[in-house]
Amino acid sequence: MTGLPGHGLRGYALEEAVNLTNEVYLRGGLALVQKIPTPIVPTRIDSNTGRIAEAFFDAKSTVDYIGAVQGIPICFDAKECARDTFPLKNIHDHQIAFMEAMERQGGIAFLFSILRNVRRLFICGWLSCRSFWQGSRRGGGRAFWFRKWKRGSC
């Protein structure tokens, strides 16, 4: 399902892959991880199909996934990138706050991303994520380079 057109379908292939992986982990008794839907308010429903034709976001969501891995709470946001940088504007204040709260409660929070042009997956732990994000808020870089992840800085 890679290469789907349209802004609204960005990350769809990544989300499907994560959801399938989570199903395998659940069947194997390794983890329970669920996708958290973004709350929406429908504004127009197609009368022929009964499907939502137009909607707006009702509230800010937390992160994309929440669960537990062998008793350890986790949360993560999944992002798909087309370039070799990750725009820090894609991590929002409310997501940072949620991930920080998860870590304070003894859980594990991280950013999970796929870099499409080289078909590589990256995981950035909460502390590195927060460091990059705080730096951008203090006038630092607006993005971080995936090559930093490659060197193990996340």
N, C-alpha and C positions, 0 to 999 in steps of 0.2 A: 504494500500500500504506500510505498514511498513515492514522493514526487506528486502528491495530490495538489491540484491548483487551489488558489484562493487563500486569503489571509485567515479566514475563519477555521481552516483545517490544519493550520500549522501545528505540528506536534502530534497529529493524529496517529501516525505510524508508531512513534515512540510510546504514546499512551497505550495503544493496542498491545505492543510488545510487553510493556510493564504489566498490564492487566493479565495477559496470558501467563507470564512468569509468576505473578502472584497466585493464580489459580493452581499452578503446579506446586508451589510451596504449601498452599493450603491442603491440597490432596495428600501431600507427603507429611503433613503434620509439622512442618518446619516454621511456618509463619502465618499470621493472619494480617493481611494488609489490604485496605480498601481505598478506592478512589473516592475523594470527597467532591461531590458535584458543586459547581458554582451556582448559587441561587439566582434564578431569573424570574422575571415577571413577563408573561406573554402579553403582547399588545395586539396581535392579530393571529387568528387561527384559521387555517385553510378549511373552509366548510366541506370541501370534497373529500379531503384525506383525514381531517381531524388533527393534523400536525401543526405545530407552532410554525408560523410563517415569519413573525417578527417578535422580538423580545428585547428587554434591556436587563442589565445586571441589577439585581435587587440590593445586594450587599457585597462587601468585599469578602472573598473567600480566604481561608487560612492558607493551607498548602494543598498540594495535589493529592497526597497519600498520607494516611495515618494507619498505624497498626502496631503489632508486636511480633518480635522475632525471638522465639524461645523465651518468652517472658520479659523481654526488654522492649519498652515502648520506643517506637520510631516514628519519624515524620520526615517527608521529603517533598521537594518540588521538582518536577520533571520539566526540562526545557529542551527544545530542539533549536539548534543554531545552524545557519547556512554558511557563516563565515568563521574565520579562525579566532574571533574574539567573542566574548560574552558581554553584552551591554548590561551594565549594572542597574539600569533603569527597569530591567525586567524582574528585579527583586524589589518588592514593595515593602513599605514600612510595616504594615500589618503582618506580612509573612515573616519578616525578621523578628518581630515581637513574638510571634507564635513559636518560631524555632528556638528562640532564646528561652521561652517559658518551658518548652519540652526538655531542653538540656538541664534547666534548673531542677526539674522534677526527676532527673536521673535517666532521661531518655536520650536517644541519639537523633540528631537532626542533620540533614545534609541536602545538597543540591545534586541532582542527577541530570546529566546533560548528554546529548548526542550531537556530535559534530558531523553533519551530513556529508560535507565534501570529502572527508577522509573515512567516513563510516567508523568512527571511534566513540566509545562511551567514556564519560568522565564522571567521577564522584568527587565532590568538594565538601569536606566536613564543615560543620557549623563554625568552628573558630576561624578557619581560613575565609569562609564565606563572609562572615561578619567583618573581618579585617579588611577585605576588599571593599565591601559595601560602605563601611565607615570612612575609609580613605576617600572614596568618591564623594561622600557628603562633605568632607573637609577640603574639597578642591582638588583632590587627586584625580587619577584616571577615571574616565567614564565607563571603561570596559577593562576586562582583564583578558590576557592572551591564553589560549589553550596550551601553548607551549610551556607556560608556567605549571600547569597541571601535569604536563608530561614529565617535568623535572621533579615532580613529587611535592610541590609546595602546597598542595591541598590534601 
